[in-house]
Amino acid sequence: MLNTTSEQQKQINIAYIGGGSRGWAWRLMTDLALEKDLGGTVRLYDIDFEAAKTNEVIGNKLSSKPEVVGKWQYVAVGSLDEALYGADFVIISILPGTFEEMYSDVHAPEKYGIYQSVGDTTGPCGLIRGLRTVPMYVEFAEAIKRNCPDAWVINYTNPMAICLKALYEVFPKIKAFGCCHEVFGTQKLLTEVVKEFLGEEREISRREIKVNVLGINHFTWFDKASYKTHDLFPLYKEFVNKYYEEGFEKTKGLWEKDYFASANRVKFDLFKRFGLIAAAGDRHLAEFVPYIYLTDKETVYKWKFNLTPVEWRIKHREELIKLSKEYASDQKEVPLNPSGEEGVMQMKAILGLDTLVINVNLPNMGQIPNLPIGAIVETNAVFTHDDVRPVYAGKLPSDLASIMTRHISNQELIVKAALEKDLSLAKRAFLNDPAVERLPQNKAEQLFEEMINNTKKYLAYLNL
């Protein structure tokens, strides 16, 4: 590939909040390295400055490779203001708190018979995680308003809806949207439907599967899906009927070995219940209807997905720290492969270098008319020069809309609790969660107090 000089590239400044990330940051670096039309500076800010400094070394080593066409300077900075000043784009990818807090989030409820398969979006875990996240996002929003009010903000952090709602509540004119790759996995599943029922032998890109997206993050749905001239809904119905009991995996039995894999049985069951294609992974979908799929461990096993233990995440973090040192010291090279994420393509479109239609999370301005206005919803949006415009997705079936509205109400109550520093509002949201409501009130309140105490240091902002 012919190298492109920096003079030919669009030069931009990116502020990366959470720039010490071990995973997301490397994906961004490789995507930027592979993009010939963009170059510039990435300022890495993280409360763990040494992690950001290590990523500075990794990023600059990657950028210096002769085969790399996207040339960037990576700089670790010591303050949020320094990272954000004059930025064109802001990327937020953080862990809200520590894995020790997440351990409590996920595993404390298990003593009460409440199981969570992911624990970063909804359920008692997602709500408490959200409560400690909002103060951080208040700080981010105020700093963005102060330093780069016209920047585009790309959020990857969960709980997605709570994070974005906080940004817009603090800085209503912020230009922020949230990205999630769960939809991509369902598009990939539909390529398997195409291969099986249409006899397509070549490798099909998920981007060839055209879908209408509507819902809320991690409880997202397709009510239309097509491949070329083919409506995929009748074929998907056949696919679901064929694999409903056994499930479908490209690698049979992977769900028993990989905490992040599933056999898609939850997705298939939701199709039978609601007639729409559930467009997230089974682990996420299950948490929105826990009374069906998360009643106990035996039920989880029957539906062929996993409860991801935080012990695994802690062990994996140690492996990533080791890997980051190896990347920085040239013991290993960062693989120069596309991540499959859309962030760089989105930036290109906003800069006027392309046009893109992709699913993102934005405030509801009527794109889903039977969900609350202002709620953070997930639909397709059109990306053009300095514009991200949500596509009208249409109404959800009323039964699905009612499930989502309850979760939206709880998430927005968590944001309100944090902004107003009123823990009683957080408790109301907690008690109203579908996973918690089956507990006797005294047990539910006991669980709330335990989880709050385990995350107290991150709630100093609330003066509690």
Sequence and secondary structure as in RCSB ss.txt:
>XXXX:A:sequence
MLNTTSEQQKQINIAYIGGGSRGWAWRLMTDLALEKDLGGTVRLYDIDFEAAKTNEVIGNKLSSKPEVVGKWQYV
AVGSLDEALYGADFVIISILPGTFEEMYSDVHAPEKYGIYQSVGDTTGPCGLIRGLRTVPMYVEFAEAIKRNCPD
AWVINYTNPMAICLKALYEVFPKIKAFGCCHEVFGTQKLLTEVVKEFLGEEREISRREIKVNVLGINHFTWFDKA
SYKTHDLFPLYKEFVNKYYEEGFEKTKGLWEKDYFASANRVKFDLFKRFGLIAAAGDRHLAEFVPYIYLTDKETV
YKWKFNLTPVEWRIKHREELIKLSKEYASDQKEVPLNPSGEEGVMQMKAILGLDTLVINVNLPNMGQIPNLPIGA
IVETNAVFTHDDVRPVYAGKLPSDLASIMTRHISNQELIVKAALEKDLSLAKRAFLNDPAVERLPQNKAEQLFEE
MINNTKKYLAYLNL
>XXXX:A:secstr
     GGGSEEEEEEEETTT SSHHHHHHHHHHT TTEEEEEEEE SSHHHHHHHHHHHHHHHTSTT  S EEEE
EESSHHHHHTT SEEEE   SS HHHHHHHHHGGGGGT   SS SSSHHHHHHHHHHHHHHHHHHHHHHHHH TT
 EEEE  SSHHHHHHHHHHH TT EEEE   HHHHHHHHHHHHHHHHH   S   GGGEEEEEEEETTEEEEEEE
EETTEESHHHHHHHHHHHTTT   SSTTGGGT TT   SHHHHHHHHHHSSEE S HHHHHHHSHHHH SSHHHH
HHTT     HHHHHHHHHHHHHHHHHHHTTSS       S  HHHHHHHHTTS  EEEEEEEE SSSSTTS TTS
EEEEEEEEETTEEEE       HHHHHHHHHHHHHHHHHHHHHHHT HHHHHHHHHTSTTTTTS HHHHHHHHHH
HHHHTGGGGGGGT 
